[in-house]
Amino acid sequence: MQHVNNSKGILIIFTDITELKSLQVKLEHLAYYDELTQIFNRRAFFQKCEQAFAEAKQASSPFTIILIDIDYFKKVNDTYGHNVGDQLIKHVVKVCQTQLKEGMMFARYGGEEFVLALEGSTGLDGEKEKLANQLCESIEAQPLMTTEGVISVTISSGVAEATIETEETLYQLLNRTDQALYLAKRKGRNQVCVYT
């Protein structure tokens, strides 16, 4: 800055953006995390999974999707109300998280449905099916304790692995996983079906 009498100076302006940055972090959290369960939401799942799926295809590495659906969830909502239904959803997520390893992509897919994406392999046959069965058993063994009483809960799961040698998309893989899930439901629920 130059003044009338030819003396020079500097004007420095500071703006506190702490509140703005805090709001930005909150908005990002709202955009990518499910409000009820605090796990990834559907949008975050697709954004992260598309990239992971493409990388797995490029590396010819196994990529598996597990779809999980709470059995008879509507009956719980109708019998006990939506508040207990919400408690049940949170309970299932907590039980699942005790069985999952860090880095596994776990998200709320919608309503009472969850999705799990697994990259790579430990070299053990049937490991993904084993994990899906572990989740089923853990949830069945831990009923939800409420003021309304003890509520038994089970899940059905569908499992499908990407076919590396084809040009399969993530949506096609999810469709195959969905078919396996509905087969598990048709067979009586509280079980895992693998797409073959």
N, C-alpha and C positions, 0 to 999 in steps of 0.2 A: 504494500500500500504506500502511496506517496501522498504526503500532505502538501498544503499550499506553500509552506515555507521550505519545500524541498527536503524535509526530513523523511526518512523511510522507516517503515515499521511492518510488523507481521501481525495478521489477525488469525488466531487459531480458534476454531469452533469445535467443541466436543459434544457429542450426542450420546446419551446413555441408551444403548439398545438392548439392555438386559431383559426388559419386559418383552420386547419384540422377539428376541431369541427364545425366551421361555414359551411364548405363545406359539412360535414356529415348532418347537419340540412337541408341545401338546397337540397341535394339529397333525403332525406326522404320526403321533401315537394313535390318535383317533382314526386316521386314514388306514392304518395297517394292523391294528389290534382290535380284537373283539371286546366290546365293552364289558360283557358279562364274565367272560372266562379269562381275559387278559392273555390269550394266546393269539397267534396270527389269525386274521380274518381271511375270507375267501379271496379278496383282492390281493393281499400280501402273498397268499399261497401261490396264486397264478403268476404273479410277477417274479417271485423267487424260483418257483418250480420250472417255469419256462426256461430260464437260464441254466438251472442245474440239469434239466432234462437234455438240453442241447449239448452241454458239456459231456454228459454221460454218453450220448450217442457218438460224439466225436471221438471219445476215448474208448469206444466199444466196451463200456462198463455197464454192469447190470443196473437197472433202475426200476424200482417197484413202488406201486401205490397200494395202500390199504385204506379202504373206506369203512367207516365204523358208524353204525346206526343204533341208537338206544331203542331196545325193544319195548313196544307198547307205551311209548312216551305219551301219546294223546290220552290214554287211559289215566295216567298219573295226573296230567293237567286237569282232566275232567273230574277226577275223584278228589284231589287235594287242592287244586287251584294252581295258578301260574307261578306263585311265589315258591311253592314246593317244586314245581317243574324247573324253575331256575336253579334251585338248590341242587336238584338232581343232575342238571347239566354240569354245574361246577364240580360236583362230587365225581362224576365220571372223568372229567378232565384231570382232576388231582390224582385219581387212581392211575390213569394212563401215564401221567408224567412220572410216577414212581418207577415205571417199567421202561421208560424211554431213555436213550443215551443222548448226551449232548450232541448237537448238530443234526439230529433228526428233525425234519420239517413237519410240525404238527399244527394243524389249523382247524378252526371251526368252519365247516363247509356250508352249513346252513341249518337252521332249526336245531334238531337233535342229531345232526350228522357231522362227523369229523373226518378229516383226511390226514394221512401220514405218508410222506414220501421218503423212500430209503434209497440212498445211492450206494453203489459198490457192493462188495460181498466179502464175507469172512471165509468163503470157501466151503461152508457147510451147506449141504443140500437141505432144502426146506426150512432155512433159518427164518425167512420172512413169515412163512406160515406158522412157524413155532412162536414168533413174537406175537402174531395176531391171536393165536390160541392162549398165550400167556395173558394178554390183555383181557380176553373173554373170561378166563378163570379168575383173574384178580378182581374184576368188577363183580362177578357173581359172588365171590367170597366176602365182599365188603358192602353190605347193604347200607343204604342211607338212613342215618338216625335223625329223626325229626321230632318236633313236638306233637306231630300227628301220629307218631309211631314209627316202626321200622318198615322201610320200603325196600323190598328186594328189587334188584336191577340186573338186567342182562343186556348184552349187546350182540349184534350180528355183524359179521365182517366179510368183505370181499377183498381178494388179493389178486393182483395181476402184475406181471413183470413185462417190461418193454421188450419187444422183439428187435434186437439190435440190428439185424441184417435187413430190416425193411424200413421204409420211409414213414413209419408210424409217427403220428403226432401225439402230443400230450393229451389232447381231447379224445383221441381214439383209445389211448391207454386208460383214461378215466372211464370211458364208456364200457370197456371190457371189465374194469373193476366193479362198476355199477351192476353189470350183469351178474357177476359173481356174488355181490351183496344180495341182490334180489333172489338168487338161488338159495342162499343161506336162509333168507326169510321164508321162502316157500317150503323149505325142508323142515321148518319148525322153529326157527330162530335160535339164539344162544349158541351160535356155532360159526365156524369159518369155512368159506368156500373159496377155492382157488380157481381162477379162470384157466381152462385148458383148451 
